[in-house]
Amino acid sequence: MSLRVLAPVAGTVVAMADVPDPVFAGSIVGPGIAIEPDGEGEVHVVAPVDGTVAKLHPHAFVLVTEQGRGVLVHLGLDTVQLEGEGFTLHAQEKDTVSAGQRLVSWNPAQVRAGGRSPVSPVVALEGTQEALTLAVEPGAQVATGDELFAWE
């Protein structure tokens, strides 16, 4: 059964290989695509799939679908170093959430101003590149909730 994975934030699509972090660029945790968030001020991050919140940190979360597939959203690079500053959580671990439901709010412009990249990988954990069909190409603009990829 194909899983549609949606954009958790609006922005410009970035190929995973172009993410300036070797773990994501090398698809070590799994394949996917990233988004360079748009805009100034507070940005709301939504669930890219229906599922259960398996892990929730201010800078990253993992949702697990009914089929047992995990989707990781990592908000910015090296943002773990911020220790939650600038992030607001709107969910808790073990919550059941729907695609499009707000999970985190943050300010990508503040992350950028602090010398970190706000680029946000969306990863099909333990997936294979062959199992993903991209719905968007790098360089394209996406709105929150647009389909990023289908996971077969």
N, C-alpha and C positions, 0 to 999 in steps of 0.2 A: 504494500500500500504506500502510495506516494505521500510525503509530508511536505506541505507548503510552508516555507520559512519566510517570515515577513520582516521588513525593515523595522528595527526597534527605534530608530531615529531617522530624521530627514537629513539628507546630505549628498555628497558626491561618492559614488562607488569607487572603491580602490581594490585592485587585485590583491589577493592574499600574499602573493609573492613580492608585492611592492610595499608591504607593511614593514616599517623600519624596526623590526624586532625578529631575531632569528628563530624563535620558537614558533611564532605565527607565520612568518614568511616561509619556513620550511614545512608548514602544515604538520608539525610534530604532534599537536594535540588533536588534529583533524583538519579536513579541508573546509573551505567556506569562502567568505568574501568580507570585506571591511567597508566601513562608511566613515568618511571625513565629515563630521557634523557641521551643519549650517548654522548661521545666526549668532546673535549676541544674546546674552542674558540666559535665563534658566531654560533648560531643555528637558522635556519629559521623555523618559525611556519606557517603551512598552514591551510587553511580552511578544516575542516573535512567533510563538506557537501556543496552543493550549497545553497545559501540563501542570506538574507539581514543582514547586520551588525546592530543588534539592540542595542548592547552596546559594547563599545570598550574602555578598559583601558589598560595601558601598560602591566599589569600582567594578564589580563583576557578579554575574549570577549564572546558574545552570538550571534549566528547566528540563524535566524528564516527561516525555509524552506517555500516553496510555500504552503505546507499543514498546516502551522502554528506550526510546531514542533520546539522547541528551543533546541539548543545544546550549552552548556557552556564548554569552555576550560579555565582552570585556571593554569597559568604558575608558578609552585612552590607554597609553603605554606608560609604564612606571607609575601609574596612579595609585598603586598599593602604598607607595611611599607617603601619600597624603593622609593616610590613616583615617579615612572617612571624611576629612574636612572638605566642605563644599558639595557633599552628596547628601540627599535626603531619601530615605527608604520609605516606600509605600506598601510594602508587603513583608512577610516573614517566611522563614524556611518552613516547609511542609504545607504552605498555602496552595490551594488549587486555583489556578489562574486561567483566564481566557486570553487568546491572542488579541492584542490591542489594549490590554489592561495596563495602566500605569504601574511601574514597579519602582523606578528610581527617578529622581530629578537631580540635575547637575548643571554646571556652567562650563561648556567646552572652551569658551574664550578665556576663562580664568585659568584653566589647565594649560592652554597655549601660552598665556602670559607668564605662567610659572616655569616655562621652559620645557614642558612635556608635550607630547603629541596627543591630541584628542581622538586620533583615528581609532575606530571601534570595530574590532573583529567580531564576526558572527560565525561560530564554528559548529560544524556537525561532528560532535565528539564520537570518536571511534568509527567515523564514516570513511568512505573512500572517495577519491576524486571522481571515479567512474560512476558512482551512485548519485552524483549531483548534476542537475541540469540548471545552469544559470538562467534566470529570467531577465537579468540586466547585465550590461557590459561595463567594465571599468571606464570611468569618466562620465557615466550617466548620472543624472540627478534622480534621487528617489524621495518620495514623501514617506512619512511615518506610515507603516502599514502596507506599503507596496510589496509585492512578492520579490524576494531576492533570489531564491532558488528552490527547486523541488528536490527532495531527497527520496530516491527510489529504495 
